[in-house]
Each structure stands twice: as C-alpha cells, then as structure tokens.
Amino acid sequence: MNGRERLLRAVRRELPDRVPVTLAYNHIDDLCRQRGHSEMVGRLRQDQKTLAFHSRAPSFDEFARYHREIPSGAKINDWGVVLFRSPTGESQDQLHPLAELEEARELESYPFPDMTEPWRHADLETRVAALHAEGVAAVGQMSQTIFELAWYMRGMEQLMLDFSDNPDFAAALLDRIADIRCFMARRYAEAGVDVLRLGDDIAGEHTLLMSLPTWRRWLKPRLARVIAAARSVDPAIPVKYHTDGRALPAIPELCEIGVTILNPVQPECMDPAALKKQYGDRLAFWGTIGVQSTLPFGSPADVRAAVRTMIQTVGAGGGLVLAPTHSIEKDVPWENILAFYEAAEEYGVY
C-alpha cells in the first residue's frame, strides 16, 4: 500500500496497512538537510504533500493607499497584508490594509486577488497527477480560509468590533473572501486532490476565541458554503479542518457542515483519546503529537510512548494520520524527530 492509499483509508476511517505519517508544515527531506542529516533523505516517510494556487509578489504601490508606512525588509502578499519580522526576529508581525476603512462600499474598490486567473490554477491537474505518481496523497491547501484571512486584512480587534458595531462591513468582507474560497474549493475538487485542507484558528488554549453564537452567525455558514462548493464537484472529498486550541464547543457543528478530519488535535488542549470515543464515527484525526510539550521537551522515550498511545487509542480501527501538531522548530531535538518516525514504524502496523 502506498502513501496515498494508506492516507485515504485512514481519513475515511478505514484500516490501512499501517498508520499514515506526515509532518505539519515541514517536509521531512528538507528537515533532514537543514539538521545536517542528508544521509536520511528519502528514508523517512511522508504520506502526503500539499499544493496550492500560485501566488505573486504584488508591488507595495498597488496597496499604497492602504498602508501609511512600510517597515524595512517587509513583504506584501496577494491580499495586501504586509508581513515583517518582529524586533526580536522570532515572530512575524502584520500590517492590516483594511484597518482604517469604515464603510462596506469601500471594499468595492479594494484590489482583492483574482484567483480565477488561469496562471494561478491551470496546472493543478498536472501537479496532482505528479503527486499521485509519486505515491503520496495530494492535499489542496487553503489555510486561513475565512476568519484568519479577514482579521489579517482588518485586524482581529477591529473585526471583532465589526461583528457588533459595523455588521455591514463584516458581512461584506467575509462574503467576498468566501466567494473567492468557493471558486478555489471547486477547482481543487476538479483537479482531483485527495483531501481539501481548510482552516481558521478559532480557539485558544482554553476555549473558543469568540462565543459559539458569534461563530455560528458569522463563520459557520460561510465555511459551509466553501465545503458545499467542493462537494458539488466531488461529493465524497474528505475535508480537513485546522484549528489550534480547545475547539470543543464547535466540533459538533463542524461535523454538521461537512468537516470529516479534525486537525491538529493538540494534546495540551484536548484529550485526543476522548475525542476519538465521542466523534470517531464522524471524524478522522490528523496530528495529536504535541509540539508544545512532548516533541521539544520530552526524551526520545517520551516521544515513543506518546506515539504508541496515540496509535493504540486514536488510531484504533483506523482514522488517524499521525503528525506533530505544528511546525518542527529548532527546539525539537533531532533524536526526538527520529523517535517519532521509529515509533510510528514499530507500533503503527494494523
């Protein structure tokens, strides 16, 4: 069974030959090279790879009226969000192009990216076929689907205020983003991706970032539209939804609108085994190995024990894609990365 077949069985809550394995935001071969272990390239499994619409580097001039000052060394993305390193260099800060707009009609002249342009997506079928020939699952990437992208553009505090004080603006912005995302979802499904990856971080360490009624009013119906757009082409496409944190209140309604895979299932915030018991008939789980705890701070033996536990509980009967819950950062020892893979191979056979 190749990686694609293995992963597809797992996300459909069926039994593969062994638990599929991947990393969250790293490619394992790149990580081997970065850590000075080129001898390991090609020896560690990654059963899926992502692909995305092509982006461009717009000029700052295109968005000059929306940014008063651009920090030195900054970059700008397709959506007009300016990205720059924090003073410490350890994180990325943003400038929000829509922060000072006041009326919904002002969005009509904003240069949203045109994702229908053929150069952005015409080669998706070719790239999907290449991944299938490689034997890995093709995952269509559309992170920061609606909520995160909206607050990147508007600012989180201002967007939250808009929900109560400027609802026309909030609705116009979210609808415009959702319309673009619907087109992208359809194209991914047409291109034959194996999994559609959506995601908006809607939770913190302890609960949702907003009340459930607020999420239900502003985000749920638009996310449902995006999923429905993909399912209009491929009714059976698995839909992976990413949110960090403790998202327990929203999980039943995520299932209701068509999410079939929950990611990353942070063990620091939620009990993966309990989620399996409660939602294992509706959801597969992708992740479960903590990057805030076990991977950076545990011993190789701790990592092996965590992997074994997740396979025996969350992976029982299928339904688990084993992965770290986020990027492998510099604080994760190489020995722990190897322990993760070695344990997956040792304990992951069904």
C-alpha positions, 0 to 999 in steps of 0.5 A, spaced: 500 500 500 502 506 498 502 513 501 496 515 498 492 509 499 494 508 506 492 516 507 485 515 504 483 509 508 485 512 514 481 519 513 475 515 511 476 511 517 478 505 514 484 500 516 490 501 512 496 497 512 499 501 517 498 508 520 499 514 515 505 519 517 506 526 515 509 532 518 505 539 519 508 544 515 515 541 514 517 536 509 521 531 512 527 531 506 528 538 507 528 537 515 533 532 514 538 537 510 537 543 514 539 538 521 545 536 517 542 529 516 542 528 508 544 521 509 536 520 511 533 523 505 528 519 502 528 514 508 523 517 512 516 517 510 511 522 508 504 520 506 502 526 503 504 533 500 500 539 499 499 544 493 496 550 492 494 556 487 500 560 485 501 566 488 505 573 486 509 578 489 504 584 488 508 591 488 507 595 495 504 601 490 498 597 488 496 597 496 499 604 497 493 607 499 492 602 504 498 602 508 501 609 511 508 606 512 512 600 510 517 597 515 524 595 512 525 588 509 517 587 509 513 583 504 506 584 501 502 578 499 496 577 494 491 580 499 495 586 501 497 584 508 504 586 509 508 581 513 515 583 517 519 580 522 518 582 529 524 586 533 526 580 536 526 576 529 522 570 532 515 572 530 512 575 524 508 581 525 502 584 520 500 590 517 492 590 516 490 594 509 483 594 511 484 597 518 482 604 517 476 603 512 469 604 515 464 603 510 462 596 506 462 600 499 469 601 500 471 594 499 468 595 492 474 598 490 479 594 494 484 590 489 482 583 492 486 577 488 483 574 482 484 567 483 480 565 477 486 567 473 488 561 469 496 562 471 494 561 478 490 554 477 491 551 470 496 546 472 493 543 478 491 537 474 498 536 472 501 537 479 496 532 482 497 527 477 505 528 479 503 527 486 499 521 485 505 518 481 509 519 486 505 515 491 503 520 496 496 523 497 495 530 494 492 535 499 489 542 496 491 547 501 487 553 503 489 555 510 486 561 513 480 560 509 475 565 512 476 568 519 484 568 519 484 571 512 479 577 514 482 579 521 489 579 517 486 584 512 482 588 518 485 586 524 482 581 529 480 587 534 477 591 529 473 585 526 471 583 532 468 590 533 465 589 526 461 583 528 457 588 533 458 595 531 459 595 523 455 588 521 455 591 514 462 591 513 463 584 516 458 581 512 461 584 506 468 582 507 467 575 509 462 574 503 467 576 498 473 572 501 468 566 501 466 567 494 473 567 492 474 560 497 468 557 493 471 558 486 478 555 489 474 549 493 471 547 486 477 547 482 481 543 487 475 538 487 476 538 479 483 537 479 482 531 483 486 532 490 485 527 495 483 531 501 481 539 501 485 542 507 481 548 510 482 552 516 481 558 521 484 558 528 478 559 532 480 557 539 485 558 544 488 554 549 482 554 553 476 555 549 473 558 543 476 565 541 469 568 540 462 565 543 459 559 539 453 564 537 458 569 534 461 563 530 455 560 528 452 567 525 458 569 522 463 563 520 459 557 520 455 558 514 460 561 510 465 555 511 459 551 509 458 554 503 466 553 501 465 545 503 458 545 499 462 548 493 467 542 493 462 537 494 458 539 488 464 537 484 466 531 488 461 529 493 465 524 497 472 529 498 474 528 505 475 535 508 480 537 513 479 542 518 485 546 522 484 549 528 489 550 534 486 550 541 480 547 545 475 547 539 470 543 543 464 547 543 464 547 535 466 540 533 459 538 533 457 543 528 463 542 524 461 535 523 454 538 521 457 542 515 461 537 512 468 537 516 470 529 516 478 530 519 479 534 525 486 537 525 491 538 529 488 535 535 493 538 540 494 534 546 495 540 551 488 542 549 484 536 548 484 529 550 485 526 543 483 519 546 476 522 548 475 525 542 476 519 538 470 515 543 465 521 542 466 523 534 470 517 531 464 515 527 464 522 524 471 524 524 478 522 522 484 525 526 490 528 523 496 530 528 495 529 536 503 529 537 504 535 541 509 540 539 508 544 545 510 539 550 512 532 548 516 533 541 521 539 544 521 537 551 520 530 552 526 524 551 526 520 545 522 515 550 517 520 551 516 521 544 515 513 543 510 512 548 506 518 546 506 515 539 504 508 541 498 511 545 496 515 540 496 509 535 493 504 540 487 509 542 486 514 536 488 510 531 484 504 533 480 501 527 483 506 523 482 514 522 488 517 524 494 520 520 499 521 525 503 528 525 506 533 530 501 538 531 505 544 528 511 546 525 518 542 527 522 548 530 529 548 532 527 546 539 525 539 537 531 535 538 533 531 532 533 524 536 526 526 538 524 527 530 527 520 529 523 517 535 517 519 532 518 516 525 521 509 529 515 509 533 510 510 528 514 504 524 514 499 530 507 500 533 503 503 527 502 496 523 494 494 523 
